[in-house]
Amino acid sequence: MNNTSAPQANQSTTDTPPFPFSPNFVYPVATCHILIVVVAIIGNLMVCYAIPFNKNLRNNPTNVFIFSLAFSDFLTVTIAVPFDIEGLFLDLHWKHGEIMCQAWITVYLITVPTSILTLLAVSVDRYKSLSDPLNRFRRARFMTRKRALVISLTIWLYSLLFALLPIMGWRTEERFVNANVCYFPFPLEYMTLSSSLNFILPLLITCAIYIKIYLIARGQHYNFGGAESRKLRSTEEKKVYSRNVQAAKTISIFVGAFFCCWVPYSSISMIATLCETCSDHISYEVRTVLLMFGYLNSALNPFLFAFRNNQFKATYTMVLRSVRPRPKAPHDDLSRRRSTLTQSTLASDITDLHEYEVRAHAAKLKRDSLSAKMQSKL
């Protein structure tokens, strides 16, 4: 995949390509970009905060992948998208130098493969949970939190290394910035391999997995009402299975949203890369709008999962209650201190008064005994 700043991977960059955007196009599209950035930053920050905050969310292996997705989307909207917004107003002219251009391209090439590969990992986890009903009753489960962490870190490391290949030398041009434009100077082999390994193949495998998940869920749905339902261990197993089906449906929405948001732009990019004559007929307005829909996926993900999940909702409610100031009765603390001070003072006064009365009574008894002795002597 390549960005709108790269018309073709093998095009000469000695001449600046024409990128004039009319104001009637720039302002509405830039406004949509800004809304996507704002919503995505708030939503993904809430997801990244809720998972470490809640122990139950933190210990769920699936939420490790959700955290990875949220962090990837956060990087996209904070590093990649702002430069696209700036490019709309500057006709894609780059003003930030060679290093920032390389950083922008690297982040772009990391986040998209990370998202689709993470969705693939979650799909495999959901398929294993439904195809092996006894797995959740075993001591050694298929997916644990530690294993999910290892898989997520491996995906990030793989995406990083693949994104760094052009910087390490696999490119058609020495510089990334030519004629004041930040290009993706990638050879055709790199673009084909990247699109195949990091997008097309994982997406096809994920779709195939969800077809099998659908068939399993459909078969088990009929088993619940028939004689084969006796094979289920207990009512609790039915509940767990139903939760797994619901989780699979939620992840399928993730995959569907990713597919709808990124496939159009990726298809246009591949056509422009493989067909030089076709690239001239694809306007940059079309590429920009399709890329905007790709970025829209970063804003949709928190709403597709976190804001529909009861545990996330409970976490946000708990956080809001802890932040919201509690109403206090006037001078509540002062009256409590006074009450405590008064009680301690009264207690000490009672003790002192009691001791005084005891001493006075003892002195009176002593005087009475002395007077009785004196009278007896008389």
matplotlib code that plots the C-alpha trace (Angstrom):
import matplotlib.pyplot as plt

x = [0.0, 1.2, 0.0, -1.5, 1.8, 3.1, 1.5, 3.5, 6.3, 8.5, 7.6, 10.5, 10.5, 12.5, 9.4, 6.8, 3.4, 0.4, -1.6, -3.9, -6.9, -9.7, -11.0, -14.4, -12.7, -10.1, -12.3, -15.0, -12.4, -10.1, -13.0, -13.8, -10.2, -10.1, -13.3, -11.8, -8.7, -10.6, -13.0, -10.2, -7.9, -10.6, -11.9, -8.6, -7.2, -10.3, -9.6, -5.9, -6.8, -9.6, -7.7, -4.8, -7.2, -9.6, -8.0, -10.7, -10.1, -6.3, -6.3, -8.5, -6.2, -8.5, -8.2, -4.4, -5.2, -7.8, -5.2, -2.7, -5.4, -6.2, -2.6, -2.0, -5.0, -3.8, -0.4, -2.2, -4.3, -1.7, 1.3, 0.1, -3.2, -2.1, 0.4, -2.3, -4.4, -1.6, -1.0, -4.5, -3.8, -0.3, -1.1, 0.9, 4.1, 6.3, 7.8, 9.4, 12.5, 13.8, 13.8, 10.2, 9.2, 10.8, 9.1, 5.7, 6.1, 7.4, 4.4, 2.0, 3.6, 3.6, 0.0, -2.0, -0.3, -0.4, -4.1, -5.0, -2.5, -3.9, -7.4, -6.2, -4.8, -8.1, -10.0, -7.9, -8.5, -12.3, -12.2, -10.3, -12.7, -15.7, -14.2, -12.8, -15.5, -13.5, -10.5, -11.9, -12.1, -8.5, -5.7, -3.5, -5.8, -5.1, -4.8, -3.4, -2.5, 1.2, 0.8, -1.3, 1.4, 4.0, 1.9, 1.2, 4.9, 5.8, 3.3, 4.7, 8.3, 7.5, 5.6, 8.5, 11.2, 9.1, 8.5, 12.3, 13.3, 13.0, 14.9, 17.7, 18.1, 15.3, 13.9, 14.1, 15.3, 18.0, 15.9, 12.3, 11.7, 12.0, 10.6, 9.1, 7.0, 7.3, 7.3, 7.1, 10.0, 9.4, 10.1, 7.3, 8.5, 8.3, 4.8, 3.5, 5.0, 3.7, 0.2, 0.2, 1.7, 0.4, -3.1, -4.6, -3.4, -4.3, -7.7, -8.5, -7.5, -9.6, -12.6, -12.2, -12.0, -15.2, -17.0, -16.0, -17.0, -20.4, -20.8, -19.8, -22.1, -25.0, -24.5, -24.2, -27.4, -29.4, -27.7, -28.9, -32.5, -32.0, -31.0, -27.3, -27.6, -26.9, -23.3, -22.9, -21.4, -23.7, -25.8, -22.7, -21.1, -24.0, -23.5, -19.8, -20.4, -23.0, -20.5, -17.9, -20.4, -21.1, -17.4, -16.9, -19.7, -18.1, -14.7, -16.4, -17.8, -14.2, -13.1, -16.0, -15.3, -11.6, -12.5, -14.9, -12.6, -9.3, -10.0, -11.1, -8.0, -5.7, -7.2, -6.7, -3.1, -2.4, -3.9, -1.8, 1.3, 0.8, -0.7, 1.1, -1.5, -4.3, -2.7, -3.2, -6.9, -7.2, -7.5, -5.8, -9.1, -10.4, -7.3, -7.5, -11.2, -10.6, -7.6, -9.8, -12.2, -9.2, -8.4, -12.1, -11.5, -9.3, -12.2, -14.8, -12.9, -13.6, -17.3, -17.4, -15.9, -15.1, -18.2, -20.5, -18.8, -20.4, -17.1, -15.7, -18.9, -18.7, -15.0, -15.9, -18.7, -16.3, -13.7, -16.3, -17.5, -14.0, -13.3, -16.7, -16.5, -18.8, -21.3, -20.5, -22.6, -21.3, -18.7, -19.0, -15.4, -15.3, -18.3, -16.9, -13.7, -15.6, -17.7, -14.6, -12.9, -15.9, -16.2, -12.6, -12.8, -16.0, -14.4, -11.3, -13.5, -15.6, -12.5, -11.0, -14.3, -14.6, -11.1, -11.8, -14.9, -13.1, -10.3, -12.8, -14.7, -11.6, -10.5, -14.0, -13.8, -10.4, -11.7, -14.6, -12.4, -10.1, -13.0, -14.4, -11.1, -10.9, -14.4, -13.7, -10.6, -12.7]
y = [0.0, 3.5, 6.9, 9.7, 11.4, 8.6, 8.4, 5.5, 3.5, 3.6, 7.1, 9.6, 12.1, 14.8, 16.8, 17.8, 16.1, 18.4, 18.2, 21.3, 20.9, 23.3, 25.0, 23.3, 20.0, 20.9, 22.3, 19.6, 16.8, 18.5, 18.9, 15.2, 14.4, 16.6, 15.0, 11.5, 12.6, 14.0, 11.1, 8.5, 10.1, 10.2, 6.8, 4.9, 6.7, 5.5, 2.0, 2.1, 3.5, 1.1, -2.1, -1.5, 0.1, -2.9, -6.1, -8.3, -6.5, -6.7, -10.5, -11.3, -12.4, -10.9, -7.5, -7.7, -7.7, -4.9, -2.8, -3.4, -2.3, 0.8, 1.8, 1.3, 3.4, 6.1, 6.3, 6.5, 9.5, 11.4, 10.9, 10.0, 11.8, 15.3, 15.4, 14.4, 17.2, 19.6, 18.3, 19.1, 22.8, 22.7, 20.7, 17.8, 19.9, 18.6, 21.1, 18.9, 17.5, 14.0, 12.4, 13.4, 12.0, 8.7, 8.6, 9.4, 6.6, 4.2, 4.8, 4.4, 1.1, -0.2, 0.5, -0.9, -4.3, -4.4, -3.9, -6.6, -9.2, -8.6, -9.1, -12.4, -13.5, -12.7, -14.6, -17.7, -17.4, -17.1, -20.1, -22.2, -21.4, -22.5, -25.5, -27.0, -26.5, -28.4, -26.1, -23.6, -26.4, -27.4, -26.1, -25.2, -23.1, -22.3, -18.6, -17.2, -13.6, -14.3, -16.0, -13.0, -10.6, -12.6, -12.7, -9.0, -8.1, -10.4, -8.7, -5.3, -6.4, -8.0, -4.8, -2.6, -4.7, -4.8, -1.0, -0.4, -2.3, 0.7, 2.9, 0.3, 0.5, -1.4, 1.6, 3.1, 6.6, 7.7, 10.4, 10.2, 13.9, 15.0, 18.2, 19.2, 16.0, 13.1, 10.1, 6.4, 5.4, 1.6, -0.9, -2.9, -6.1, -4.5, -3.1, -6.4, -8.3, -5.8, -5.9, -9.7, -10.6, -7.7, -7.2, -9.5, -12.9, -12.1, -10.7, -13.7, -16.1, -14.1, -14.2, -18.0, -18.4, -16.5, -18.6, -21.7, -19.9, -19.2, -22.8, -24.0, -21.5, -22.5, -26.2, -25.7, -23.5, -26.5, -28.8, -26.7, -27.6, -31.3, -34.5, -33.7, -31.0, -33.7, -33.7, -30.3, -30.5, -28.2, -25.1, -23.1, -24.5, -23.2, -19.7, -19.8, -20.9, -18.2, -15.6, -16.9, -16.7, -13.1, -12.3, -13.9, -11.7, -8.6, -9.4, -10.2, -6.6, -5.5, -7.4, -6.1, -2.5, -2.9, -4.6, -1.8, 1.0, -0.2, -2.4, 0.4, 2.5, -0.5, -1.7, 1.7, 1.8, -1.7, -0.7, 2.5, 0.5, -2.4, -0.4, 2.8, 3.9, 3.2, 5.5, 8.5, 8.0, 7.9, 11.4, 12.4, 13.6, 10.0, 8.7, 11.2, 10.4, 6.7, 7.1, 9.1, 6.2, 4.0, 6.4, 6.3, 2.8, 4.1, 6.1, 3.3, 0.6, 1.9, 2.1, -1.4, -3.1, -1.2, 1.0, -2.1, -4.2, -4.3, -4.6, -1.5, 0.4, -0.5, 0.6, 4.0, 4.4, 3.6, 6.1, 8.8, 8.3, 8.4, 11.7, 13.3, 15.3, 13.9, 16.2, 17.0, 18.4, 21.8, 21.6, 17.9, 17.2, 20.0, 18.7, 15.2, 16.5, 18.5, 15.5, 13.4, 16.1, 16.5, 12.8, 12.5, 15.6, 14.3, 11.0, 12.5, 14.8, 11.9, 10.0, 12.9, 13.6, 10.0, 9.9, 13.2, 11.7, 8.6, 10.6, 12.8, 9.9, 8.2, 11.4, 11.6, 8.1, 8.8, 11.8, 9.9, 7.1, 9.6, 11.4, 8.0, 7.1, 10.4, 10.0, 6.5, 7.8, 10.5]
z = [0.0, -0.7, 0.4, -1.6, -1.8, -4.0, -7.4, -8.5, -6.9, -10.1, -11.3, -11.6, -8.9, -10.6, -11.5, -9.1, -9.9, -10.1, -6.8, -6.9, -4.6, -4.9, -1.7, -2.2, -1.8, 0.8, 3.6, 3.8, 3.6, 6.1, 8.5, 8.2, 8.9, 12.0, 13.3, 12.8, 14.7, 17.6, 18.0, 17.5, 20.1, 22.7, 22.0, 21.8, 24.9, 26.8, 25.7, 26.5, 29.9, 30.8, 30.2, 32.6, 35.1, 35.4, 36.6, 34.9, 31.6, 32.0, 32.6, 29.5, 26.6, 24.0, 25.6, 25.0, 21.3, 21.7, 23.5, 20.7, 18.1, 20.2, 20.5, 16.8, 15.9, 18.4, 16.6, 13.2, 14.1, 16.1, 13.7, 10.3, 9.8, 10.9, 8.0, 5.6, 6.8, 6.3, 2.8, 1.8, 2.4, 1.0, -2.1, -0.6, -0.4, 2.4, 4.8, 7.5, 6.1, 5.3, 8.8, 9.5, 6.1, 6.9, 10.3, 8.8, 6.2, 8.8, 11.2, 8.3, 7.2, 10.8, 12.0, 9.1, 9.0, 12.8, 12.8, 10.3, 11.8, 15.2, 13.9, 12.4, 15.8, 17.5, 14.8, 15.4, 19.2, 18.6, 16.2, 18.7, 21.5, 19.5, 17.7, 20.9, 23.6, 26.2, 25.8, 28.4, 31.0, 30.7, 32.9, 29.8, 27.7, 24.0, 24.5, 27.7, 28.6, 28.4, 25.0, 23.8, 24.9, 23.0, 19.8, 20.0, 20.5, 17.6, 15.3, 16.2, 15.8, 12.4, 11.2, 12.4, 10.6, 7.4, 7.5, 8.0, 4.9, 2.6, 5.0, 5.2, 1.4, -0.4, -2.4, -5.9, -4.8, -2.4, -0.8, 0.4, -0.2, -3.8, -5.3, -2.0, -1.9, 0.6, -1.6, -1.0, -3.2, -3.0, -5.7, -7.3, -5.5, -2.1, -2.8, -4.1, -1.2, 1.4, 0.0, -0.2, 3.1, 5.2, 3.8, 1.2, 2.7, 6.3, 5.3, 3.2, 6.0, 8.5, 6.2, 5.8, 9.6, 10.1, 7.6, 9.6, 12.8, 11.3, 10.4, 13.9, 15.6, 13.3, 14.0, 17.8, 17.7, 16.4, 18.9, 21.8, 21.0, 20.0, 21.6, 21.0, 23.6, 26.2, 25.1, 26.7, 30.1, 31.9, 31.7, 32.5, 29.4, 27.3, 28.9, 28.1, 24.6, 24.1, 25.3, 22.9, 20.0, 21.0, 21.1, 17.7, 16.3, 17.8, 16.3, 12.9, 13.1, 13.6, 10.5, 8.4, 9.3, 8.6, 5.2, 4.2, 5.3, 3.9, 0.9, -1.5, -1.0, -1.0, -4.3, -5.9, -4.6, -6.1, -9.4, -9.5, -8.7, -11.1, -14.0, -15.0, -17.6, -15.1, -12.5, -14.7, -14.6, -10.8, -9.4, -6.2, -4.9, -5.1, -3.4, -0.6, 0.1, 0.1, 2.4, 4.7, 4.9, 5.9, 8.7, 9.7, 10.9, 13.7, 15.1, 14.7, 16.6, 20.1, 19.4, 17.8, 20.8, 23.9, 24.1, 23.5, 26.1, 29.6, 31.4, 29.6, 30.4, 34.0, 34.1, 32.6, 35.1, 37.9, 36.6, 36.3, 39.8, 41.1, 39.2, 40.0, 43.3, 46.0, 47.6, 51.2, 54.0, 55.1, 57.8, 57.8, 58.6, 61.1, 62.9, 62.9, 64.4, 67.0, 67.9, 68.3, 70.3, 72.5, 73.1, 74.1, 76.3, 78.0, 78.5, 80.1, 82.2, 83.4, 84.4, 86.2, 88.0, 89.0, 90.4, 92.3, 93.9, 94.9, 96.6, 98.3, 99.6, 100.8, 102.7, 104.2, 105.4, 106.9, 108.8, 110.0, 111.4, 113.1, 114.7, 115.9, 117.5, 119.3, 120.6, 121.9, 123.8, 125.4]

ax = plt.figure().add_subplot(projection="3d")
ax.plot(x, y, z, "-o")
ax.set_aspect("equal")
plt.show()
